[in-house]
Amino acid sequence: MKKFSAFLLAMLMVCSLVACGGGDTNSDDNGEKVVKIGVYEPQTGDNGAGGKQEILGMQYGNHVQPTVDINGETYQVKLEIVDNRTTAENGPSAASELVRRGVSIVLGSYGSGVSAAGAKVFNEAQVPAIGVTCTNPTVTAGNPAYFRICFTDPFQGPALASYAKEGLNVDKAYTLAMLGSDYDQGLVKFFTPAFEKLGGSVKSEDFPEGTANFVSYINNAKDAGAGIIFAPVSINYAQLIIEAAASQGYEGVILGSDTWDNNKVAEATVGKNVKVAVTTFYQEGADAEFDAGIKAWINSDADAKANNGGNDQVSAVTVMGYDAYFVALEALKKAGTTDAPAVLEALPSVTYEGVCGKVVFGAEGDAVRDTAVIKQANPETGAWDFVKIQQVG
């Protein structure tokens, strides 16, 4: 009996080590080798709409290339999708679930706060994670297992400030952010000194989570004489702010960050006398072949179309999700194994020419990016119109 107990304990220890290390390889029903890529994204909560669109890019990438050759062998790529439910409180459990499933690498998340919340789990398990559009510096700072392919807020904030001051000739800005949101507050922190350095002035206010009426905030911006309202908030709040601005006759420009690049936000301007502009990663039409392919795929799948907000507009976060999928494949090929720690070791030297530009990792695992796309909502068509490529002035 003691021998059996010792054997059982040894087996449990081995299983525990496999679970902690990540990257165990299974076979499908046909006996083919399978490598698992974790998808750590919100499908519910305030960021659920954005998370679903980011996932679409990964799913389309998996549709385009469902296999990867690793060290001379072909593996079927399986996406393991877990809902982190938007909030930092749910991040660690969602991250732990992906580690438990034995993924070799993780993609996500839409939302910087929940990304940073999962970092400790991925670090301890030595499972690499690639942030797709999570722009706050806290995601990768001090988190050696976390990388990202998007620009960061120390760039995005000043880029927005440059566009506001030099592109729109605005002298007074009003910022509006949600209390407790690392993403919102971080972007305001980077925007404000950059705008002031260019000679502008800023009035800032915050709103509590769950706010449904933004009329008083819009009127405060009008009273301040603000030529722009900068509100780097979630999609849900963006629509409410647009509604309030239209009802109060705000005549300036509402500036949103990358989170606003969503078809629901553009559609919220239809029939309204409002001006909305955003910074983002991609503009539909920049790659006609890619656009045609993903539109055909979205239109062929009712679930994909629903997750894209009911139409086939190509969101920048979707394209970034697509690029992230192929960066993960490159990391697997370079590692020559599905073992997660080995993939983590290989990832920093990966380069990839994506739809949204070349991915090269620099300091802290952040991609080297120095441009953003500016586009504005068309209140007649409900689509996004390209404005310019923005750098920091």
Disulfide bonds with the S-S distance in Angstrom:
none
